[in-house]
Amino acid sequence: MSSSSNIRATVAVIGGTGTLGEQISTALLTEFREQFPTVRVFTRDPSSATAQGLAKKGAEIVVLDIDSLESALAGVDVIANILPTVLPEDVRKKVNDAVVKSGAKVYFLSEFGLDHRLVNFSGYEQPEWEGKKRLAAAVRAQAKGSGTKIISLYTSVFLEILLGPYLGFDLEKNVYSPYGSASQKFSTTAKPDIGRAVGSLALLALDSSTVATVPDEVRIAGSTVSYEEVRDIVSSVKGVPKGEIEVLDLDKLEQSLRDQKGKGSILDYLRLSVGKGWLDHSDNDNELVNPGRKLWKWKTVDDQLRA
Ligand SMILES: NC(=O)c1ccc[n+]([C@@H]2O[C@H](COP(=O)([O-])OP(=O)(O)OC[C@H]3O[C@@H](n4cnc5c(N)ncnc54)[C@H](OP(=O)(O)O)[C@@H]3O)[C@@H](O)[C@H]2O)c1
């Protein structure tokens, strides 16, 4: 899969049975199998169908006990944290503490969303995203000088959940409702491609000749499109007339989120971020993780609609 083909390392995927975790575990167990012969998937329920499915692919299934996580991580080189943000912040901090103490060489934080460096919700911050930022800052400070490379991988919205009415894509009615402008670009990445990016970055970070090329914060984009372009792709893939575009008031949405002081819906935050251009990952690290697209072909909106 990569030029770092002489690397053989052990990986742990915490939350590796989840919506995103299953895809990351699968990519590591299949496309990166040679370099990662041991993939430990941590779960509360080893008997679940997903855990069993991953075991059949060769995963070592390990019971997740956050209180004894440090010892369960002994000897692991790369740790990918794919736990959800519904876990209380102190529990997620405990996971970070255990990882740093384990002495792992590479650690992926549970980010996989918007790039905090691009957004600016001044005065109406989104609590989940603020929590991610706080945890990242704390663990980075804690790991300083420890030899653990900590990576935040920003992917924008998952391609698999993008095309629904809740984000203003009503494919059934063929109506598209962006806030602000229909030509504003935003990015989206498919979950299997995020899994591949984790594998590729882990190899780069494990290799002493390439580790310096890996930034602490990495931004990727499977594809970057606008509502107008999605409307046109739907028309060409489904053979239907170009749908209607209904532009909604971005300033009003921002004011409403401001008034709700962090209590607004996360979907509204996402839609505002799209409208503001904060999810446009046109300037990205794709070339680092998948040089010349030689390792894989990024899945596009067009591919998703055809599938
Ligand atoms: N960019 C996007 O569009 C997008 C969308 C969704 C999520 N995300 C991000 O992706 C990351 C992973 O989210 P996800 O939705 O994939 O997670 P998830 O599926 O909700 O959870 C992942 C796994 O964590 C374990 N888990 C769940 N609740 C737990 C608890 N209370 N205690 C211990 N373990 C628990 C479960 O494994 P077991 O049941 O096997 O123990 C679950 O399969 C998060 O950082 C999230 O913010 C991004």
The ligand as a MOL file (V3000), in Angstrom:
LIG
                    3D

  0  0  0     0  0            999 V3000
M  V30 BEGIN CTAB
M  V30 COUNTS 48 52 0 0 0
M  V30 BEGIN ATOM
M  V30 1 N -17.4820 14.1300 9.9190 0
M  V30 2 C -18.6390 13.5260 10.1290 0
M  V30 3 O -19.5720 13.6150 9.2920 0
M  V30 4 C -18.8140 12.7010 11.3520 0
M  V30 5 C -19.9990 11.9820 11.5390 0
M  V30 6 C -20.1190 11.1840 12.6740 0
M  V30 7 C -19.0810 11.0950 13.5930 0
M  V30 8 N -17.9470 11.8140 13.3810 0 CHG=1
M  V30 9 C -16.8240 11.7170 14.3440 0
M  V30 10 O -16.2300 10.4140 14.2130 0
M  V30 11 C -15.7930 9.9430 15.4860 0
M  V30 12 C -16.4420 8.5820 15.7780 0
M  V30 13 O -17.8520 8.7450 15.7970 0
M  V30 14 P -18.8410 7.5540 15.4240 0
M  V30 15 O -20.1750 8.1610 15.1250 0
M  V30 16 O -18.2200 6.6460 14.4120 0 CHG=-1
M  V30 17 O -18.9210 6.8000 16.8190 0
M  V30 18 P -19.9820 5.6860 17.2570 0
M  V30 19 O -20.2840 4.7970 16.1080 0
M  V30 20 O -21.1620 6.3600 17.9130 0
M  V30 21 O -19.1840 4.9360 18.4020 0
M  V30 22 C -17.9920 4.2230 18.1120 0
M  V30 23 C -17.8930 3.0320 19.0290 0
M  V30 24 O -17.6190 3.4870 20.3310 0
M  V30 25 C -18.1610 2.5690 21.2660 0
M  V30 26 N -18.9610 3.3050 22.2490 0
M  V30 27 C -20.0910 3.9930 22.0250 0
M  V30 28 N -20.5570 4.5460 23.1590 0
M  V30 29 C -19.6810 4.1810 24.1200 0
M  V30 30 C -19.6000 4.4150 25.5210 0
M  V30 31 N -20.5220 5.1440 26.1340 0
M  V30 32 N -18.5560 3.9020 26.1970 0
M  V30 33 C -17.6180 3.1710 25.5670 0
M  V30 34 N -17.6510 2.9040 24.2390 0
M  V30 35 C -18.6660 3.4040 23.5330 0
M  V30 36 C -19.0630 1.6050 20.5110 0
M  V30 37 O -18.3940 0.3560 20.4180 0
M  V30 38 P -18.9440 -0.9520 21.1720 0
M  V30 39 O -20.4380 -0.8570 21.2420 0
M  V30 40 O -18.4570 -2.0540 20.2910 0
M  V30 41 O -18.2770 -0.8970 22.5020 0
M  V30 42 C -19.1660 2.2210 19.1400 0
M  V30 43 O -19.2310 1.2650 18.1120 0
M  V30 44 C -16.1680 11.0230 16.5060 0
M  V30 45 O -15.0710 11.8730 16.7040 0
M  V30 46 C -17.2700 11.8020 15.7930 0
M  V30 47 O -17.3980 13.1370 16.2260 0
M  V30 48 C -17.7820 12.5990 12.2950 0
M  V30 END ATOM
M  V30 BEGIN BOND
M  V30 1 1 1 2
M  V30 2 2 2 3
M  V30 3 1 2 4
M  V30 4 1 4 5
M  V30 5 2 4 48
M  V30 6 2 5 6
M  V30 7 1 6 7
M  V30 8 2 7 8
M  V30 9 1 8 9
M  V30 10 1 8 48
M  V30 11 1 9 10
M  V30 12 1 9 46
M  V30 13 1 10 11
M  V30 14 1 11 12
M  V30 15 1 11 44
M  V30 16 1 12 13
M  V30 17 1 13 14
M  V30 18 2 14 15
M  V30 19 1 14 16
M  V30 20 1 14 17
M  V30 21 1 17 18
M  V30 22 2 18 19
M  V30 23 1 18 20
M  V30 24 1 18 21
M  V30 25 1 21 22
M  V30 26 1 22 23
M  V30 27 1 23 24
M  V30 28 1 23 42
M  V30 29 1 24 25
M  V30 30 1 25 26
M  V30 31 1 25 36
M  V30 32 1 26 27
M  V30 33 1 26 35
M  V30 34 2 27 28
M  V30 35 1 28 29
M  V30 36 1 29 30
M  V30 37 2 29 35
M  V30 38 1 30 31
M  V30 39 2 30 32
M  V30 40 1 32 33
M  V30 41 2 33 34
M  V30 42 1 34 35
M  V30 43 1 36 37
M  V30 44 1 36 42
M  V30 45 1 37 38
M  V30 46 2 38 39
M  V30 47 1 38 40
M  V30 48 1 38 41
M  V30 49 1 42 43
M  V30 50 1 44 45
M  V30 51 1 44 46
M  V30 52 1 46 47
M  V30 END BOND
M  V30 END CTAB
M  END
